Amino acid sequence: MAYQVLSLKWRPKTFGDLVGQDHVTQTLVNAFKKDRVSQAYLFTGPRGVGKTTTARIVSKALNCKKSQGDPCNTCSNCTEITDGRNLDVLEIDAASNRGIDEIRNLREMIQYAPMNSPYKIYIIDEVHMLTTQAFNALLRTLEEPPKHGKFILATTDIHKVPATIISRCQRFDFNRITVQDIMHHVKHILQDEKISIDDESIKALAEKSEGSMRDALSILDQLIAYSGNKISFEDAAKVMGLIPIDSFFNLTTAMKGKDPKYIIQILNDIQMMGISAEQLTFGMNKHIRNLLLGSVTDALDIYDLTPDLKQKYEDVSKEWDRRDLLRIAELLTTLVSKITWATQPYILVEMTFLKLVEMDSSISLEKVLNEMSSPDLKIKPVSTPVSQPPVVYDLPQETTVEEDSKSEKKKESDKDTQSVFENDVKKSVIDQNDHQNSEDNNLSLEDVESKWGETIQFVSGNRPSLGSVMESCNLTNLHGKLLEISLSNQPSFNLNLLEKNKKLIEVQLKELLEKTIVIKFILDKSKNDAVLKTENNTIKTTGDTIENKDQTLLKIIERFDGEILK
């Protein structure tokens, strides 16, 4: 007798044999027992989870002669459907029969009554491969088939199926089979096949299958062919191309120790094992994920790790900062998308891992701020602060020259004298900031007035609004370096504008006069009050409307130094 692969030999024949799809089987069994049979069913889900197998079981359940709801697998109908020779159950591969002609032929054939079964059932596998015209031709028949006609559609890509088709079917979403369910089913098969295997190999096989029972049984066939009746983890790792978990721990150790040579050596060893760059990146990303979860109490329990491996992840995770692991995971995730299109994927992997070696450790901003606020931390100024007047640095230099004429030892010991001197310096600075220095500048008010026009012209070239305000100013007095400038008939915000730009005016005067000038702006309140009084009188004479009815306007004018324009 020819050898039969495990995925076909152990193909489920009843709803009870299906693994991991209880939500589907329970619904169908109950519906069939209550004779609530839909005209069309749509099964969708990933590969190898039992969609086509369920479609065949549904066909047997509907046409079984002995039982209702679950096939007996002993009657002629069940046996013929299992062997694929029943004329009332037709299975169509939509990938090779996807045109409108095939659908037209199906519409004609479904009109004929079944030969020896209650229903004539059409199973259309990979239905998303049908053309748009074929889908449109199927719509009417799918919605209102003959009483004896039933459709079962199966697809791995539900997004390619038109919404008009989906709405005419009862949709069942098949889930990926869990690792525990795959392990339990594989153990049952191996016991019946009388093959021994360790738990670690079964777990690795279940994880490798990625939720597909068909993939799991295909891999198991390979293991049996390689190892015989006794399968070890070493053999399983070779057949499945598994990367030893120690290699991942060595990679993270090399990253932590900033050892690029060790990184390259490990990557080369993995490449020599025949491991693809994509598989390496997937495994490394999962390893980083486990390290992150290792820092969370009992978070690794959901992944069914062995106690020793779980403890190792928890111990190693203490050496890492979560933020560093998150940054590594982000780079690895980006690497996965790049590998697909890379012509030399392993070189790309090496460059990325070398980048991870050079990655700096994350620093807590809160920690940096706390260190900066520490009284023990002394920060050396790089440059002179802007807020300190330059004159502060000139005075100590003169004092240093005077002190150099005395003994150096006496300057260090006489702290009281030094303290008094520092107070004098501060007082001198304050006096200068208040512009009370009466040092003769050998300038007269007429000299300044002669250059005032040029100053206004220069300022107007850069800031016309400031120049127009300066034209309304009067130079009143000059005391040494201090120049008093008065403003009359001007609102207070013009004074603020001059104060903000005082430095610009002082610099321009210094260039023209070749002497330092300190400006003090004065608002002539007497004239302003007279102007305000005149304006108020004008407002009163204009009528009673403003005075009596809109006092708010007067307050606005006083508050913002405004005027009424006629």
C-alpha positions in Angstrom: 0.0 0.0 0.0 1.3 3.5 -0.9 2.5 5.7 1.9 0.0 8.4 2.9 1.3 11.6 4.4 0.2 12.4 7.9 -1.9 15.5 6.9 -4.1 13.2 4.8 -4.0 10.2 7.0 -5.1 12.2 10.0 -7.5 14.5 8.2 -10.7 15.0 10.4 -13.7 13.1 9.3 -16.2 14.4 11.9 -16.8 17.7 13.6 -15.4 16.3 16.8 -12.0 15.6 15.1 -11.5 19.3 14.1 -8.9 21.0 16.3 -9.2 24.5 17.6 -12.5 25.6 15.8 -15.1 24.9 18.4 -17.0 28.1 17.6 -17.6 26.8 14.1 -18.4 23.2 14.8 -20.8 23.9 17.6 -22.8 26.4 15.5 -23.0 24.1 12.5 -24.0 21.0 14.5 -26.8 22.9 16.3 -28.0 24.4 13.1 -28.2 21.0 11.3 -30.0 19.3 14.2 -32.7 22.1 14.1 -32.8 21.8 10.3 -31.7 25.5 10.0 -29.6 25.0 6.9 -28.4 28.1 5.0 -28.2 28.2 1.2 -24.5 29.2 1.3 -21.6 29.1 3.7 -18.4 31.1 3.5 -15.4 29.8 5.4 -12.4 32.2 5.8 -9.1 32.0 7.7 -5.4 31.3 7.3 -4.0 28.3 5.6 -4.1 24.8 7.1 -6.7 25.4 9.8 -9.5 23.2 8.4 -11.6 25.2 6.0 -11.8 22.7 3.1 -12.0 19.8 5.6 -14.9 21.4 7.3 -16.6 21.9 4.0 -16.4 18.2 3.3 -17.7 17.3 6.8 -20.6 19.7 6.2 -21.4 17.9 2.9 -21.4 14.5 4.7 -23.5 15.9 7.6 -26.2 17.2 5.1 -26.3 14.1 3.0 -25.7 11.4 5.7 -28.4 8.7 5.6 -28.1 7.6 9.2 -27.5 10.7 11.4 -28.5 14.3 11.5 -26.0 17.0 12.4 -22.8 14.9 12.4 -21.7 12.3 9.7 -21.6 8.6 10.5 -18.8 7.9 8.0 -20.3 4.4 7.5 -23.2 5.0 5.0 -22.7 5.0 1.3 -23.0 8.8 1.0 -20.4 9.5 3.7 -18.0 6.9 2.2 -18.3 8.3 -1.3 -17.8 11.9 -0.1 -14.8 10.9 1.9 -13.3 9.2 -1.2 -14.3 12.1 -3.5 -16.5 10.1 -5.8 -20.0 11.3 -4.9 -21.7 12.8 -7.9 -23.9 15.1 -5.7 -20.9 16.8 -4.1 -18.7 18.7 -6.5 -15.5 20.4 -5.4 -14.2 23.2 -7.7 -10.8 24.8 -7.5 -11.5 28.5 -8.3 -7.8 29.1 -9.0 -8.1 27.0 -12.2 -11.8 27.4 -12.9 -12.2 31.1 -12.4 -13.9 32.3 -15.6 -17.5 33.2 -16.4 -17.9 30.1 -18.5 -17.3 27.7 -15.6 -19.8 29.6 -13.5 -22.4 29.5 -16.3 -21.9 25.7 -16.5 -22.4 25.5 -12.7 -25.6 27.4 -12.9 -27.0 25.0 -15.4 -25.9 21.9 -13.5 -27.4 22.9 -10.2 -30.8 23.0 -11.6 -30.8 19.2 -11.9 -31.9 17.2 -8.8 -29.4 15.2 -6.9 -29.1 11.5 -7.8 -29.1 9.8 -4.3 -28.6 12.5 -1.8 -30.9 15.2 -0.2 -28.7 18.1 -1.4 -26.5 18.9 -4.4 -23.5 20.7 -2.9 -20.9 22.8 -4.6 -17.6 23.4 -2.7 -15.7 26.3 -4.3 -12.2 26.4 -2.9 -10.1 29.6 -3.1 -13.2 31.5 -4.2 -11.4 34.9 -4.1 -9.6 33.8 -7.4 -12.8 34.2 -9.4 -13.0 37.0 -11.9 -15.3 39.9 -11.4 -17.6 38.7 -14.2 -17.7 35.2 -12.6 -18.7 36.7 -9.3 -21.5 38.7 -10.9 -22.8 35.6 -12.7 -22.9 33.8 -9.4 -24.8 36.4 -7.5 -28.4 35.5 -8.5 -27.9 31.7 -8.1 -26.1 32.1 -4.8 -28.9 34.2 -3.3 -31.8 32.0 -4.5 -30.5 28.5 -5.5 -32.9 25.6 -6.0 -34.1 23.9 -2.7 -31.7 21.0 -3.3 -28.7 23.3 -4.0 -26.2 24.4 -1.5 -22.9 26.3 -1.8 -19.8 26.2 0.4 -17.1 28.8 -0.4 -13.7 28.8 1.2 -11.0 31.5 1.0 -7.8 32.6 2.6 -8.2 36.2 1.5 -11.7 37.4 2.4 -10.8 41.0 1.4 -10.8 40.0 -2.3 -14.3 38.6 -2.1 -17.0 41.2 -3.1 -19.3 42.4 -0.3 -22.3 41.3 -2.5 -21.1 37.7 -2.2 -20.3 37.9 1.5 -23.8 39.3 2.3 -25.4 36.2 0.7 -23.6 33.7 2.8 -23.2 32.7 6.4 -19.7 33.7 7.2 -17.4 31.6 9.6 -14.0 32.9 10.5 -11.5 30.2 11.3 -8.8 31.0 13.9 -5.2 30.1 14.0 -4.7 26.9 16.0 -3.0 27.6 19.4 0.4 26.1 20.2 -1.2 24.0 23.0 -3.8 22.5 20.7 -1.2 21.6 18.1 1.1 20.1 20.8 -1.8 18.0 22.1 -2.8 16.7 18.7 0.7 15.9 17.6 1.3 13.9 20.8 -1.8 11.9 20.1 -0.6 11.2 16.6 2.9 10.2 17.7 1.5 7.9 20.3 -0.6 6.1 17.7 2.4 6.0 15.3 4.6 4.7 18.2 7.2 7.4 17.8 9.0 9.0 20.8 9.7 12.7 21.0 10.6 15.1 23.7 8.4 18.0 24.8 10.9 20.7 23.7 10.8 19.3 20.1 7.0 19.3 20.1 6.9 22.8 21.3 9.4 24.0 18.7 7.4 22.2 16.0 4.1 23.8 17.1 5.7 27.3 17.1 7.3 26.7 13.7 3.9 25.8 12.2 2.5 29.3 13.1 -1.0 28.1 13.8 -1.4 25.7 10.8 -2.1 22.1 11.6 -1.3 21.1 8.1 2.1 22.7 8.3 2.7 21.0 11.7 2.0 17.6 10.3 4.2 18.2 7.2 7.1 19.2 9.5 6.4 16.1 11.6 6.7 13.9 8.4 10.1 15.4 7.8 11.2 14.8 11.4 10.1 11.2 11.2 11.9 10.7 7.9 15.2 12.1 9.4 15.2 10.7 12.9 13.1 7.5 12.7 11.2 6.4 15.7 13.0 8.6 18.2 13.1 12.3 17.6 15.6 14.5 19.6 15.7 18.3 19.9 19.1 18.4 18.1 17.6 16.6 15.1 14.5 18.8 15.2 16.6 21.9 15.3 18.5 20.7 12.2 15.4 19.8 10.2 13.4 22.9 11.1 16.4 25.3 10.8 16.0 26.5 14.4 18.5 29.0 15.8 19.8 27.9 19.2 18.4 30.2 21.9 22.0 30.7 23.2 22.9 32.4 20.0 20.3 35.1 20.7 21.5 35.6 24.2 25.1 35.9 22.9 24.0 38.5 20.4 22.4 40.7 23.2 25.5 40.1 25.4 27.7 41.4 22.5 25.5 44.4 22.1 25.6 45.2 25.8 29.4 44.7 25.9 30.0 46.8 22.7 31.8 43.9 21.0 31.4 44.2 17.2 33.8 41.3 16.5 31.8 38.9 18.6 28.6 40.1 16.8 30.1 39.3 13.4 31.3 35.9 14.5 27.8 34.9 15.8 26.1 36.1 12.6 28.6 34.2 10.5 27.9 31.0 12.4 24.2 31.4 12.0 24.6 32.0 8.3 26.7 28.8 8.0 23.8 26.9 9.5 21.7 27.8 6.5 19.4 30.1 8.4 17.9 32.9 6.3 18.3 36.5 7.2 14.6 36.9 7.5 14.3 34.0 9.9 17.2 35.4 12.0 15.5 38.8 12.2 12.2 37.3 13.2 13.8 35.2 15.9 15.9 38.1 17.3 12.8 40.3 17.4 11.0 37.6 19.4 14.0 37.3 21.7 13.9 41.1 22.4 10.2 40.8 23.1 10.8 38.1 25.7 13.5 40.3 27.3 11.0 43.1 27.6 8.3 40.9 29.1 10.9 39.4 31.4 10.9 42.7 33.3 7.2 42.5 33.8 6.0 40.1 36.6 4.6 36.8 35.2 4.2 38.3 31.7 6.2 35.4 30.1 3.7 32.8 31.5 1.4 33.3 28.5 4.1 32.1 26.1 4.6 28.7 27.7 8.3 29.0 28.2 10.2 26.3 30.1 10.9 27.3 33.8 14.6 27.5 33.1 14.3 29.7 30.0 11.8 31.9 31.7 14.1 32.4 34.7 17.0 33.2 32.3 15.0 35.9 30.5 14.0 37.5 33.8 17.6 37.5 35.0 19.0 39.0 31.8 16.2 41.6 31.5 17.5 43.2 34.7 20.7 44.2 32.9 18.8 46.2 30.3 16.9 49.4 30.2 13.4 49.0 28.7 13.9 52.0 26.5 17.0 50.5 25.0 15.1 47.2 24.2 12.3 49.2 22.6 14.7 51.1 20.4 16.3 47.8 19.3 12.9 46.2 18.6 12.0 49.3 16.5 15.2 48.9 14.4 14.7 45.2 13.9 11.1 45.7 12.8 12.3 48.2 10.2 14.9 45.6 9.2 12.3 43.0 8.5 10.6 45.2 5.9 13.9 46.0 4.2 15.1 42.4 4.0 12.3 41.5 1.6 13.7 43.7 -1.1 17.4 43.5 -0.3 19.7 41.8 -2.8 22.2 41.0 -0.1 20.1 40.5 3.0 22.9 39.2 5.3 25.1 42.3 4.7 22.1 44.4 5.6 21.6 42.4 8.8 25.3 42.8 9.7 25.2 46.6 9.2 22.1 46.8 11.4 23.6 44.8 14.2 26.8 46.9 14.1 24.6 49.9 14.4 23.0 48.4 17.4 26.4 47.9 19.0 27.2 51.6 18.6 23.8 52.7 20.0 24.1 54.8 23.1 22.2 53.9 26.2 19.0 55.8 27.0 19.2 58.5 29.7 16.4 59.5 31.9 15.5 63.2 31.5 14.3 63.3 35.1 17.7 62.0 36.3 19.5 64.6 34.3 17.4 67.4 35.7 17.9 66.1 39.2 21.7 66.0 38.7 21.7 69.6 37.3 19.7 70.8 40.3 22.1 69.1 42.8 24.1 71.6 44.9 27.3 69.6 44.4 27.1 70.0 40.7 29.3 72.8 39.5 28.8 74.0 35.9 31.6 76.0 34.4 30.3 78.8 32.2 31.3 78.5 28.6 30.8 82.2 27.8 29.9 85.4 29.4 26.1 85.5 30.3 24.3 88.2 28.3 22.5 89.5 31.4 25.8 90.6 33.1 27.0 94.1 32.0 30.4 94.1 30.4 31.5 96.7 32.9 31.5 94.1 35.6 34.4 92.4 34.0 36.4 95.6 33.4 36.4 96.7 37.1 37.9 93.6 38.6 40.8 93.8 36.0 41.7 97.3 37.2 41.5 96.1 40.8 43.7 93.2 40.0 46.4 95.6 38.6 46.2 97.6 41.9 46.4 94.5 44.0 49.4 93.2 42.0 51.4 96.0 43.4 50.9 94.5 46.9 51.9 91.2 48.2 49.9 88.1 46.8 49.9 86.6 50.3 48.3 89.7 51.8 45.5 89.6 49.2 44.6 86.0 50.0 44.6 86.4 53.7 42.8 89.8 54.1 39.3 88.5 53.4 37.6 91.5 55.1 39.3 94.0 52.8 38.4 91.9 49.8 34.7 91.8 50.9 34.6 95.6 51.3 36.2 95.9 47.8 33.5 93.6 46.3 30.8 95.7 47.8 32.4 98.9 46.3 32.5 97.2 42.9 28.8 96.2 43.1 27.9 99.8 44.2 29.9 101.1 41.3 28.1 98.8 38.8 24.7 99.9 40.3 25.6 103.5 40.0 26.5 103.0 36.3 23.4 101.1 35.6 21.4 103.9 37.1 23.3 106.3 34.8 24.5 108.5 37.6 28.0 108.7 36.4 28.9 112.4 35.8 32.2 111.7 34.1 32.9 114.4 31.6 32.5 113.2 28.1 33.8 116.4 26.5 30.5 116.6 24.6 27.8 119.3 24.5 24.1 119.0 23.9 24.7 120.9 20.6 27.2 118.2 19.5 24.6 115.5 20.0 21.8 117.5 18.3 24.1 117.9 15.3 24.2 114.1 14.8 20.6 113.4 15.9 19.3 113.9 12.4 21.8 111.3 11.0 20.8 108.9 13.7 17.1 109.2 12.9 17.9 108.7 9.2 19.9 105.5 9.9 17.2 104.1 12.3 14.4 104.9 9.8 16.2 102.9 7.1 15.9 99.8 9.3 12.8 100.5 11.3 10.6 103.3 9.8 8.1 103.3 12.7 10.8 103.8 15.2 12.3 106.7 13.2 8.9 108.5 13.0 8.7 108.3 16.8 12.2 109.7 17.2 11.3 112.7 15.1 8.8 113.7 17.8 11.5 113.6 20.5 13.3 116.5 22.1 16.9 116.4 23.4 16.6 118.2 26.8 19.8 117.7 28.8 23.2 116.1 28.7 24.9 115.2 31.9 28.3 113.6 31.2 27.3 110.4 29.3 23.6 110.6 30.2 21.4 112.1 27.5 17.8 112.9 28.5 15.2 112.8 25.8 11.7 113.9 26.4 8.5 112.8 24.6 5.5 115.1 24.4 2.1 114.6 22.8 2.9 110.9 22.5 1.1 107.8 23.8 2.9 105.6 26.3 3.4 102.7 23.9 5.7 105.0 21.9 7.8 105.3 25.0 7.9 101.5 25.3 9.0 101.2 21.7 11.9 103.6 22.3 12.9 101.7 25.5 13.0 98.4 23.7 15.3 99.9 20.9 17.4 102.1 23.2 20.5 100.0 22.6 20.3 100.4 18.8 20.1 104.2 19.2 23.0 104.3 21.6 25.2 102.3 19.3 24.5 104.6 16.4 25.2 107.7 18.4 28.5 106.2 19.6 29.6 105.5 16.0 28.8 109.1 15.0 30.1 110.9 18.1 32.9 108.4 18.9 31.8 108.7 22.5 29.7 106.5 24.7 26.2 107.8 25.2 23.6 106.5 27.7 20.0 107.5 26.9 17.2 108.1 29.3 13.7 108.7 27.9 11.3 110.9 29.8 7.6 111.2 29.1 6.4 114.9 29.5 3.3 114.3 31.6 2.3 117.9 31.8 1.8 118.3 28.1 0.2 114.9 27.8 -2.3 115.8 30.5 -3.1 119.0 28.7 -3.6 117.1 25.5 -5.8 114.5 27.2 -7.8 117.3 28.8 -8.3 119.0 25.5 -9.3 115.7 23.9 -11.8 115.0 26.7 -13.3 118.5 26.2 -13.5 117.9 22.5 -15.4 114.6 23.2 -17.8 116.4 25.4 -18.5 119.2 22.9 -19.1 116.7 20.1 -22.4 115.7 21.7 -23.9 113.9 24.5 -23.8 110.6 22.8 -20.3 109.6 23.8 -20.3 111.3 27.2 -23.7 110.0 28.4 -24.2 106.8 26.5 -20.8 105.3 25.9 -18.5 105.7 28.9 -16.7 102.5 27.8 -15.2 104.3 24.8 -13.7 107.0 27.1 -12.1 104.3 29.3 -10.6 102.6 26.2 -9.2 105.9 25.0 -7.6 106.6 28.4 -6.3 103.0 28.8 -4.7 102.7 25.4 -3.6 106.3 24.9 -6.0 106.6 21.9 -7.5 109.6 20.1 -10.7 110.2 18.1 -10.0 110.9 14.4 -12.5 113.1 12.5 
